[in-house]
């Protein structure tokens, strides 16, 4: 892949290196966000939920029952979009809302067995595909990639500018 080859030319901090990494990330994100790619994975898993709905199911499974606002924040989704997705997931029997034991005014969103089943099937399809791609890599390459990618994600998270700061600077 030319994008990957480009990353190795010109030195560690060269403009070309940074641009090549940026192009590779853009290609990765486009592919990851592709409705066509997700539709193929969902079909293989026998799932009919949207990609944002899958993201919500994964987060609920990982964190346990969550208030709607916290779920939106943790998935970086708009609160209105989160509410619509959760409403559809609830109508389809994938999640349920129940009062928080700490504050009855707050509803907690949790997975149902049906929601966990569809999440597992999608995870299995996605994990198989990732394994197939990485099977051609050496153990050392996979370990290095995992370490560097995790480091990159952590650096990105630390460097994020809160939305309020962005809005203030635009004025």
KOLKOLNU-377932 format. One line per 3 residues: number of its first residue (from 0); their letters; for each residue x, y, z of N, C-alpha, C. Coordinates in Angstrom, 1 decimal. Layout:
KOLKOLNU-377932
NUM	A	X Y Z X Y Z X Y Z; ...
END
This chain:
KOLKOLNU-377932
0	XXX	0.9 -1.2 0.0 0.0 0.0 0.0 0.9 1.2 0.0; 0.7 2.1 -0.9 1.5 3.3 -1.1 1.5 4.2 0.2; 0.3 4.3 0.8 0.2 5.2 2.0 1.1 4.7 3.1
3	XXX	1.2 3.4 3.3 2.1 2.8 4.3 3.5 3.0 3.9; 3.9 2.8 2.7 5.2 3.0 2.3 5.7 4.4 2.5; 4.8 5.3 2.2 5.1 6.8 2.3 5.5 7.1 3.8
6	XXX	4.9 6.4 4.7 5.2 6.7 6.1 6.7 6.5 6.5; 7.4 5.7 5.8 8.8 5.4 6.1 9.8 6.3 5.4; 9.3 7.2 4.6 10.3 8.1 3.9 10.4 9.4 4.5
9	XXX	11.6 10.0 4.5 11.7 11.4 4.9 12.0 11.7 6.4; 12.1 10.7 7.2 12.5 10.9 8.6 11.2 10.9 9.5; 11.5 10.8 10.8 10.4 10.7 11.8 9.5 11.8 11.8
12	XXX	10.0 13.1 11.8 9.1 14.2 11.9 8.9 15.0 10.6; 9.2 14.4 9.5 9.1 15.1 8.3 7.6 15.4 7.9; 7.4 16.4 7.1 6.1 16.8 6.7 5.5 15.6 5.9
15	XXX	6.3 15.0 5.1 5.8 13.8 4.2 5.3 12.7 5.1; 6.0 12.4 6.2 5.6 11.4 7.1 4.3 11.7 7.8; 4.1 12.9 8.3 2.9 13.3 8.9 1.7 13.2 7.9
18	XXX	2.0 13.7 6.7 0.9 13.7 5.7 0.5 12.3 5.3; 1.5 11.4 5.2 1.2 10.0 4.9 0.4 9.3 6.0; 0.7 9.6 7.2 0.0 9.1 8.4 -1.5 9.6 8.3
21	XXX	-1.6 10.9 8.0 -2.9 11.5 8.0 -3.7 10.9 6.8; -3.1 10.6 5.7 -3.9 10.0 4.6 -4.3 8.6 4.9; -3.4 7.8 5.6 -3.7 6.5 6.0 -4.9 6.5 7.0
24	XXX	-4.9 7.4 8.0 -6.0 7.5 8.9 -7.3 7.9 8.3; -7.2 8.8 7.3 -8.4 9.2 6.6 -9.0 8.0 5.8; -8.2 7.2 5.2 -8.6 6.0 4.5 -9.2 5.0 5.5
27	XXX	-8.6 4.8 6.6 -9.1 3.9 7.6 -10.5 4.4 8.2; -10.6 5.6 8.5 -11.8 6.2 9.0 -13.0 6.1 8.0; -12.6 6.4 6.7 -13.7 6.3 5.7 -14.2 4.8 5.6
30	XXX	-13.2 3.9 5.6 -13.6 2.5 5.5 -14.4 2.1 6.7; -14.0 2.5 7.9 -14.7 2.1 9.1 -16.1 2.7 9.2; -16.3 3.9 8.6 -17.6 4.6 8.6 -18.4 4.2 7.5
33	XXX	-17.9 3.3 6.6 -18.6 3.0 5.4 -19.9 2.2 5.7; -21.0 2.7 5.2 -22.3 2.0 5.4 -22.3 0.7 4.7; -21.6 0.6 3.5 -21.6 -0.6 2.7 -20.8 -1.7 3.5
36	XXX	-19.7 -1.3 4.0 -18.9 -2.3 4.8 -19.6 -2.8 6.0; -20.2 -1.9 6.7 -21.0 -2.3 7.9 -22.2 -3.2 7.5; -22.9 -2.8 6.4 -24.0 -3.6 6.0 -23.6 -5.0 5.6
39	XXX	-22.5 -5.2 5.0 -22.0 -6.5 4.8 -21.7 -7.3 6.1; -21.1 -6.6 7.0 -20.8 -7.3 8.3 -22.2 -7.6 9.0; -23.1 -6.7 9.0 -24.4 -7.0 9.7 -25.1 -8.1 9.0
42	XXX	-25.1 -8.2 7.7 -25.7 -9.2 6.9 -25.1 -10.6 7.3; -23.8 -10.6 7.4 -23.1 -11.8 7.8 -23.4 -12.3 9.2; -23.8 -11.3 10.0 -24.1 -11.6 11.4 -25.6 -11.9 11.6
45	XXX	-26.4 -11.7 10.5 -27.8 -11.8 10.6 -28.4 -10.7 11.5; -27.8 -9.5 11.4 -28.3 -8.4 12.3 -28.9 -7.3 11.4; -29.9 -6.6 12.0 -30.6 -5.6 11.3 -30.4 -4.2 11.9
48	XXX	-29.5 -4.1 12.9 -29.3 -2.8 13.6 -28.3 -1.9 12.8; -28.5 -0.6 13.0 -27.6 0.4 12.4 -26.2 0.4 13.1; -25.3 1.0 12.4 -23.9 1.0 13.0 -23.9 1.9 14.3
51	XXX	-24.6 3.0 14.3 -24.6 3.7 15.6 -25.3 2.9 16.7; -26.3 2.1 16.4 -26.9 1.3 17.4 -26.0 0.2 17.9; -25.2 -0.3 17.0 -24.2 -1.3 17.4 -23.2 -0.7 18.4
54	XXX	-22.7 0.5 18.1 -21.8 1.3 19.0 -22.4 1.4 20.4; -23.7 1.7 20.4 -24.4 1.9 21.7 -24.4 0.5 22.4; -24.8 -0.5 21.7 -24.8 -1.8 22.4 -23.5 -2.3 22.9
57	XXX	-22.4 -2.0 22.2 -21.1 -2.3 22.6 -20.7 -1.6 23.9; -21.0 -0.3 23.9 -20.7 0.5 25.1 -21.5 0.1 26.3; -22.8 -0.2 26.2 -23.6 -0.7 27.3 -23.1 -2.0 27.8
60	XXX	-22.7 -2.9 26.9 -22.1 -4.2 27.3 -20.8 -4.0 28.1; -20.0 -3.1 27.7 -18.7 -2.8 28.3 -18.9 -2.1 29.7; -19.8 -1.2 29.8 -19.9 -0.3 31.0 -21.0 -0.8 31.9
63	XXX	-21.9 -1.5 31.4 -23.1 -1.9 32.2 -24.2 -0.8 32.0; -25.3 -0.9 32.7 -26.4 0.0 32.5 -25.9 1.5 32.7; -26.4 2.3 31.8 -25.9 3.7 31.8 -27.1 4.7 31.6
66	XXX	-27.0 5.9 32.2 -28.0 6.9 31.9 -27.8 7.4 30.5; -28.8 7.9 29.9 -28.8 8.3 28.5 -27.7 9.3 28.2; -27.6 10.3 29.0 -26.6 11.4 28.8 -25.2 10.8 28.9
69	XXX	-24.9 9.9 29.8 -23.6 9.3 29.9 -23.3 8.4 28.7; -24.3 7.7 28.2 -24.1 6.9 27.0 -23.8 7.8 25.8; -24.5 8.9 25.7 -24.2 9.8 24.6 -22.7 10.3 24.7
72	XXX	-22.3 10.7 25.9 -21.0 11.3 26.1 -19.9 10.2 25.8; -20.1 9.0 26.3 -19.1 8.0 26.1 -19.0 7.5 24.7; -20.0 7.6 23.9 -20.0 7.2 22.5 -19.7 8.4 21.5
75	XXX	-19.5 9.6 22.1 -19.3 10.8 21.3 -20.5 11.0 20.3; -21.7 10.7 20.7 -22.9 10.9 19.9 -23.7 12.0 20.4; -24.4 12.7 19.5 -25.3 13.7 19.9 -26.4 13.2 20.8
78	XXX	-26.8 13.9 21.9 -27.8 13.3 22.8 -29.1 13.0 22.1; -29.5 13.9 21.1 -30.8 13.6 20.4 -30.7 12.3 19.6; -29.6 12.2 18.9 -29.4 11.0 18.1 -29.3 9.7 19.0
81	XXX	-28.7 9.9 20.1 -28.6 8.8 21.1 -30.0 8.4 21.5; -30.8 9.4 21.9 -32.2 9.1 22.3 -33.0 8.4 21.3; -32.8 8.8 20.0 -33.6 8.2 18.9 -33.1 6.7 18.7
84	XXX	-31.8 6.5 18.7 -31.3 5.1 18.6 -31.7 4.2 19.7; -31.6 4.7 20.9 -32.0 4.0 22.1 -33.5 3.6 22.0; -34.3 4.6 21.6 -35.8 4.4 21.4 -36.0 3.2 20.5
87	XXX	-35.3 3.2 19.3 -35.5 2.2 18.3 -35.0 0.8 18.9; -33.9 0.9 19.6 -33.3 -0.4 20.2 -34.3 -0.9 21.2; -34.9 0.0 22.0 -35.9 -0.5 23.0 -37.2 -1.1 22.3
90	XXX	-37.7 -0.4 21.3 -38.8 -1.0 20.5 -38.5 -2.3 19.9; -37.3 -2.5 19.5 -36.9 -3.8 18.9 -36.5 -4.9 19.9; -36.5 -4.5 21.2 -36.2 -5.5 22.2 -34.7 -5.7 22.5
93	XXX	-33.9 -4.8 22.1 -32.4 -5.0 22.3 -31.9 -4.3 23.6; -32.6 -3.3 24.0 -32.3 -2.7 25.3 -33.6 -2.4 26.1; -33.4 -2.1 27.4 -34.5 -1.8 28.2 -34.1 -0.6 29.1
96	XXX	-35.0 0.2 29.4 -34.8 1.4 30.3 -35.4 1.0 31.7; -34.7 1.3 32.7 -35.3 1.1 34.1 -34.8 2.3 35.0; -35.6 2.6 36.0 -35.2 3.7 36.9 -33.9 3.4 37.6
99	XXX	-33.1 4.4 37.8 -31.8 4.2 38.5 -32.2 4.0 40.0; -31.5 3.1 40.7 -31.8 2.8 42.1 -31.3 4.0 42.9; -30.4 4.9 42.4 -29.9 6.0 43.1 -30.7 7.3 42.9
102	XXX	-31.4 7.3 41.8 -32.2 8.5 41.4 -33.3 8.1 40.5; -34.5 7.9 41.0 -35.6 7.4 40.2 -36.0 8.3 39.0; -35.5 9.5 39.0 -35.8 10.4 37.8 -34.9 10.1 36.6
105	XXX	-33.8 9.3 36.9 -32.9 8.9 35.8 -33.2 7.5 35.4; -33.2 7.3 34.0 -33.4 6.0 33.5 -32.0 5.4 33.1; -31.8 4.2 33.4 -30.6 3.5 33.0 -30.9 2.6 31.8
108	XXX	-30.1 2.6 30.8 -30.2 1.8 29.6 -29.4 0.6 29.8; -30.0 -0.6 29.6 -29.2 -1.9 29.8 -29.6 -2.8 28.6; -28.7 -3.8 28.4 -28.9 -4.7 27.3 -29.9 -5.8 27.7
111	XXX	-30.7 -6.2 26.8 -31.5 -7.4 26.9 -30.7 -8.6 26.4; -31.1 -9.8 26.7 -30.4 -11.0 26.1 -30.4 -10.9 24.6; -31.5 -10.4 24.0 -31.6 -10.3 22.5 -30.5 -9.3 22.0
114	XXX	-30.4 -8.1 22.7 -29.4 -7.1 22.4 -28.0 -7.7 22.5; -27.7 -8.4 23.6 -26.4 -9.0 23.8 -26.1 -10.0 22.7; -27.1 -10.8 22.3 -26.9 -11.8 21.2 -26.5 -11.1 19.9
117	XXX	-27.2 -10.1 19.5 -26.9 -9.4 18.2 -25.5 -8.7 18.3; -25.2 -8.1 19.5 -23.9 -7.5 19.6 -22.8 -8.6 19.5; -23.0 -9.7 20.1 -22.0 -10.8 20.0 -21.8 -11.3 18.6
120	XXX	-22.9 -11.5 17.9 -22.8 -11.9 16.5 -22.0 -10.9 15.7; -22.3 -9.7 15.8 -21.6 -8.6 15.1 -20.1 -8.6 15.5; -19.8 -8.7 16.8 -18.4 -8.7 17.2 -17.7 -9.9 16.6
123	XXX	-18.4 -11.1 16.6 -17.7 -12.3 16.0 -17.3 -12.1 14.6; -18.3 -11.5 13.8 -18.0 -11.3 12.4 -16.8 -10.3 12.2; -16.8 -9.2 13.0 -15.8 -8.2 12.9 -14.4 -8.7 13.4
126	XXX	-14.5 -9.5 14.5 -13.2 -10.1 15.0 -12.6 -11.1 14.0; -13.5 -11.9 13.3 -13.0 -12.9 12.3 -12.4 -12.1 11.2; -13.0 -11.0 10.7 -12.4 -10.3 9.6 -11.1 -9.7 10.0
129	XXX	-11.0 -9.1 11.2 -9.7 -8.5 11.7 -8.6 -9.6 11.8; -9.0 -10.8 12.3 -8.1 -11.9 12.4 -7.6 -12.4 11.0; -8.5 -12.4 10.1 -8.1 -12.8 8.7 -7.1 -11.8 8.1
132	XXX	-7.3 -10.5 8.4 -6.3 -9.5 7.9 -5.0 -9.6 8.6; -5.0 -9.9 9.9 -3.8 -9.9 10.6 -3.1 -11.2 10.6; -3.7 -12.2 10.1 -3.1 -13.6 10.0 -1.8 -13.5 9.2
135	XXX	-1.7 -12.6 8.2 -0.6 -12.5 7.4 0.6 -11.7 8.0; 0.3 -11.1 9.2 1.3 -10.4 9.9 2.1 -11.3 10.9; 3.3 -11.0 11.2 4.0 -11.7 12.2 3.5 -11.3 13.6
138	XXX	3.8 -12.2 14.6 3.4 -11.8 15.9 4.0 -10.5 16.4; 5.2 -10.3 16.0 5.9 -9.1 16.4 5.3 -7.9 15.8; 4.9 -8.0 14.5 4.2 -6.8 13.8 2.9 -6.5 14.5
141	XXX	2.1 -7.6 14.8 0.8 -7.3 15.4 1.0 -6.7 16.8; 2.0 -7.1 17.6 2.2 -6.6 18.9 2.7 -5.1 18.8; 3.5 -4.8 17.8 4.0 -3.5 17.6 2.9 -2.6 17.2
144	XXX	2.1 -3.0 16.3 0.9 -2.3 15.8 0.0 -2.0 16.9; -0.4 -3.0 17.7 -1.3 -2.8 18.8 -0.8 -1.8 19.8; 0.5 -1.9 20.1 1.1 -0.9 21.1 1.1 0.5 20.5
147	XXX	1.5 0.7 19.3 1.6 2.0 18.7 0.2 2.6 18.5; -0.7 1.8 18.0 -2.1 2.3 17.8 -2.7 2.7 19.1; -2.6 1.9 20.2 -3.1 2.3 21.5 -2.5 3.6 21.9
150	XXX	-1.2 3.7 21.8 -0.5 5.0 22.2 -1.0 6.2 21.4; -1.3 6.0 20.1 -1.8 7.0 19.2 -3.2 7.5 19.7; -4.0 6.5 20.0 -5.4 6.8 20.4 -5.3 7.6 21.7
153	XXX	-4.5 7.2 22.7 -4.4 7.9 23.9 -3.9 9.3 23.7; -2.9 9.5 22.8 -2.4 10.8 22.5 -3.5 11.7 21.9; -4.3 11.1 21.0 -5.4 11.9 20.4 -6.4 12.3 21.5
156	XXX	-6.7 11.4 22.4 -7.7 11.8 23.5 -7.2 12.9 24.4; -5.9 12.9 24.7 -5.3 13.9 25.5 -5.2 15.3 24.8; -5.1 15.2 23.5 -5.0 16.5 22.7 -6.3 17.1 22.2
159	XXX	-7.5 16.4 22.6 -8.7 16.9 22.1 -9.1 18.3 22.8; -9.6 19.2 22.0 -10.0 20.5 22.5 -11.5 20.4 22.8; -11.9 20.7 24.1 -13.3 20.7 24.4 -14.1 21.6 23.5
162	XXX	-15.4 21.1 23.2 -16.2 21.8 22.2 -16.4 23.3 22.6; -16.5 23.6 23.9 -16.7 25.0 24.3 -15.6 25.9 23.9; -14.3 25.3 24.0 -13.2 26.1 23.6 -13.2 26.4 22.1
165	XXX	-13.6 25.4 21.3 -13.6 25.5 19.9 -14.7 26.6 19.5; -15.8 26.6 20.2 -16.9 27.6 19.9 -16.4 29.0 20.3; -15.7 29.1 21.4 -15.3 30.4 21.9 -14.2 31.0 20.9
168	XXX	-13.4 30.1 20.4 -12.3 30.6 19.5 -12.9 31.0 18.1; -14.0 30.5 17.7 -14.6 30.8 16.4 -15.3 32.2 16.4; -15.5 32.7 17.6 -16.3 34.0 17.7 -15.3 35.2 17.4
END
